[in-house]
Amino acid sequence: MGLDLCSRLFRVSSRLAANALLFGVAACTAGADVPVAERSDVHDFRVTQLAGGLDHPWGLAFLPDGRILVTEREGALRIVGPDGLEPEPVRGTPKVYASGQGGLLDVVLHPDFSENRLVYLSFAGRGDGGAGTEVARGRLVDDALVDLDVIFRQSPKVGGGRHFGSRLVFAPDGTLFVSMGDRGSYMNEAQNLGTHIGTIARIMDDGSVPADNPFVGRSGALPEIYSYGHRNVQGMALRPGTSTIWAQEHGPRGGDEVNILRPGRNYGWPAITYGIDYSGAIISDKTEAPGMEQPVVYWVPSIAPSGMEFYNGDKFPNWRGNLFVGALAHMHLRRLVLDGDRVTEQEVLLEDLEERIRAVKQGPDGYLYVLTDSSAGDLLRLEPM
């Protein structure tokens, strides 16, 4: 990121500390790669690049040995080590449908990874009728995935390259949550329990259906479904100290949402929405209806959210309990302050980078890690000053 990052230092706003800017100018003159200094309402921090040149990176997971797995949308699973991006991708990854918004998406480790070495990937996969979100798992051995098995397939497969989701989150009970989109042209199917379109699935770590899923045994409903009425969930996170998973919804023009997931609940899309179609057409004249959930917070105009994380580390004590959401269209990291389940404050961070933020994760070291979305994307680490 060297020269590119240096050029950004000359575009920073008055929010940057003056001494950090002077340091950056001096270091750029010396040809060094420089951390970008940022100022938050409650923490000053710097942004350090760990890897660059990633092809539309999408998800990341932290290995016990300190290395980081990063997915690239075109289909490669990369490893970032202490010396940066390792030259060869992980072998044995699934074949993906890399078209439009489809490709290799999220990555997560099994809770018992140290014992079983299992890695889970969500991706767009081909099948009869088109493509859909799928989940595969394999064992990471010598930088290769072995015994790869697809344990979940969205049904039905349909045409088009939009709205695959997808994030993966393990709950404390060991079940795996899988978010999926409405596939763009099929938004009305998000109200149909006979498909996975526009739903969030809950499965066991081997892909089987938990017996206590809300629609198990219900005629006409797919048993993997945990919640429905979603448009395109590109962020999910477990709230620390609870068993509750939160999800953010990538809306149309306006109507991005953050929701608390509850079993069997209907989140309304497209019957209710705070947004309008990209053409300006009305999708629904209702923003609420009986039996449909209201968001914790929504954004009009849209910020195009992707990736989310609760912070509970020790590196930024004044951020503990805050929710972080990446923004693609508005190119920033959004910090949400919570009082219980209510958002009381919001702060925009990293806007001076002028980068689409695809993912945000807290590392085991207590730092925040961010992926920027471009054909030469970065893995960045936020560190206290």
ChimeraX attribute file (.defattr): number of C-alpha atoms within 10 A of each C-alpha:
attribute: neighborCount
match mode: 1-to-1
recipient: residues
	/A:1	18
	/A:2	14
	/A:3	12
	/A:4	9
	/A:5	18
	/A:6	21
	/A:7	14
	/A:8	14
	/A:9	22
	/A:10	12
	/A:11	11
	/A:12	19
	/A:13	11
	/A:14	8
	/A:15	12
	/A:16	18
	/A:17	14
	/A:18	11
	/A:19	10
	/A:20	17
	/A:21	17
	/A:22	12
	/A:23	15
	/A:24	24
	/A:25	17
	/A:26	13
	/A:27	15
	/A:28	18
	/A:29	10
	/A:30	9
	/A:31	12
	/A:32	13
	/A:33	17
	/A:34	22
	/A:35	24
	/A:36	24
	/A:37	26
	/A:38	26
	/A:39	17
	/A:40	14
	/A:41	10
	/A:42	10
	/A:43	15
	/A:44	16
	/A:45	19
	/A:46	18
	/A:47	21
	/A:48	20
	/A:49	21
	/A:50	17
	/A:51	22
	/A:52	20
	/A:53	14
	/A:54	23
	/A:55	19
	/A:56	23
	/A:57	32
	/A:58	30
	/A:59	28
	/A:60	28
	/A:61	19
	/A:62	20
	/A:63	18
	/A:64	10
	/A:65	8
	/A:66	13
	/A:67	17
	/A:68	19
	/A:69	22
	/A:70	26
	/A:71	28
	/A:72	23
	/A:73	28
	/A:74	21
	/A:75	23
	/A:76	24
	/A:77	27
	/A:78	22
	/A:79	23
	/A:80	21
	/A:81	16
	/A:82	11
	/A:83	9
	/A:84	15
	/A:85	21
	/A:86	14
	/A:87	9
	/A:88	11
	/A:89	20
	/A:90	19
	/A:91	16
	/A:92	17
	/A:93	19
	/A:94	24
	/A:95	15
	/A:96	22
	/A:97	23
	/A:98	17
	/A:99	14
	/A:100	12
	/A:101	18
	/A:102	25
	/A:103	26
	/A:104	31
	/A:105	33
	/A:106	29
	/A:107	26
	/A:108	24
	/A:109	24
	/A:110	19
	/A:111	16
	/A:112	10
	/A:113	15
	/A:114	12
	/A:115	8
	/A:116	13
	/A:117	17
	/A:118	22
	/A:119	20
	/A:120	22
	/A:121	24
	/A:122	31
	/A:123	30
	/A:124	31
	/A:125	24
	/A:126	19
	/A:127	15
	/A:128	11
	/A:129	11
	/A:130	14
	/A:131	26
	/A:132	32
	/A:133	32
	/A:134	25
	/A:135	24
	/A:136	20
	/A:137	27
	/A:138	21
	/A:139	21
	/A:140	20
	/A:141	12
	/A:142	9
	/A:143	15
	/A:144	15
	/A:145	20
	/A:146	17
	/A:147	11
	/A:148	17
	/A:149	15
	/A:150	17
	/A:151	16
	/A:152	19
	/A:153	21
	/A:154	23
	/A:155	18
	/A:156	16
	/A:157	21
	/A:158	18
	/A:159	15
	/A:160	18
	/A:161	20
	/A:162	18
	/A:163	27
	/A:164	33
	/A:165	33
	/A:166	31
	/A:167	28
	/A:168	28
	/A:169	23
	/A:170	21
	/A:171	18
	/A:172	13
	/A:173	8
	/A:174	14
	/A:175	18
	/A:176	21
	/A:177	23
	/A:178	28
	/A:179	30
	/A:180	30
	/A:181	28
	/A:182	28
	/A:183	26
	/A:184	17
	/A:185	13
	/A:186	17
	/A:187	21
	/A:188	16
	/A:189	21
	/A:190	28
	/A:191	22
	/A:192	17
	/A:193	21
	/A:194	16
	/A:195	20
	/A:196	30
	/A:197	35
	/A:198	34
	/A:199	31
	/A:200	28
	/A:201	23
	/A:202	28
	/A:203	24
	/A:204	17
	/A:205	19
	/A:206	14
	/A:207	19
	/A:208	14
	/A:209	18
	/A:210	16
	/A:211	13
	/A:212	11
	/A:213	18
	/A:214	19
	/A:215	19
	/A:216	16
	/A:217	11
	/A:218	10
	/A:219	10
	/A:220	11
	/A:221	16
	/A:222	19
	/A:223	24
	/A:224	27
	/A:225	28
	/A:226	25
	/A:227	25
	/A:228	30
	/A:229	28
	/A:230	30
	/A:231	33
	/A:232	31
	/A:233	30
	/A:234	29
	/A:235	28
	/A:236	28
	/A:237	24
	/A:238	19
	/A:239	19
	/A:240	13
	/A:241	8
	/A:242	9
	/A:243	10
	/A:244	14
	/A:245	18
	/A:246	19
	/A:247	24
	/A:248	29
	/A:249	26
	/A:250	28
	/A:251	27
	/A:252	22
	/A:253	20
	/A:254	20
	/A:255	24
	/A:256	27
	/A:257	27
	/A:258	23
	/A:259	20
	/A:260	20
	/A:261	20
	/A:262	15
	/A:263	15
	/A:264	13
	/A:265	16
	/A:266	20
	/A:267	30
	/A:268	24
	/A:269	27
	/A:270	22
	/A:271	19
	/A:272	20
	/A:273	25
	/A:274	24
	/A:275	25
	/A:276	18
	/A:277	13
	/A:278	11
	/A:279	8
	/A:280	10
	/A:281	10
	/A:282	12
	/A:283	17
	/A:284	15
	/A:285	12
	/A:286	13
	/A:287	16
	/A:288	15
	/A:289	11
	/A:290	6
	/A:291	10
	/A:292	17
	/A:293	19
	/A:294	19
	/A:295	17
	/A:296	14
	/A:297	16
	/A:298	21
	/A:299	18
	/A:300	15
	/A:301	15
	/A:302	21
	/A:303	24
	/A:304	27
	/A:305	32
	/A:306	28
	/A:307	29
	/A:308	29
	/A:309	25
	/A:310	23
	/A:311	25
	/A:312	20
	/A:313	18
	/A:314	12
	/A:315	16
	/A:316	19
	/A:317	13
	/A:318	14
	/A:319	19
	/A:320	14
	/A:321	19
	/A:322	20
	/A:323	21
	/A:324	27
	/A:325	29
	/A:326	31
	/A:327	26
	/A:328	23
	/A:329	14
	/A:330	19
	/A:331	24
	/A:332	25
	/A:333	27
	/A:334	22
	/A:335	22
	/A:336	21
	/A:337	19
	/A:338	14
	/A:339	11
	/A:340	8
	/A:341	11
	/A:342	11
	/A:343	14
	/A:344	11
	/A:345	11
	/A:346	14
	/A:347	13
	/A:348	18
	/A:349	18
	/A:350	22
	/A:351	18
	/A:352	18
	/A:353	19
	/A:354	15
	/A:355	21
	/A:356	24
	/A:357	32
	/A:358	29
	/A:359	29
	/A:360	27
	/A:361	24
	/A:362	21
	/A:363	18
	/A:364	12
	/A:365	11
	/A:366	17
	/A:367	18
	/A:368	22
	/A:369	20
	/A:370	23
	/A:371	29
	/A:372	29
	/A:373	23
	/A:374	17
	/A:375	15
	/A:376	14
	/A:377	23
	/A:378	24
	/A:379	25
	/A:380	20
	/A:381	22
	/A:382	24
	/A:383	20
	/A:384	15
	/A:385	12
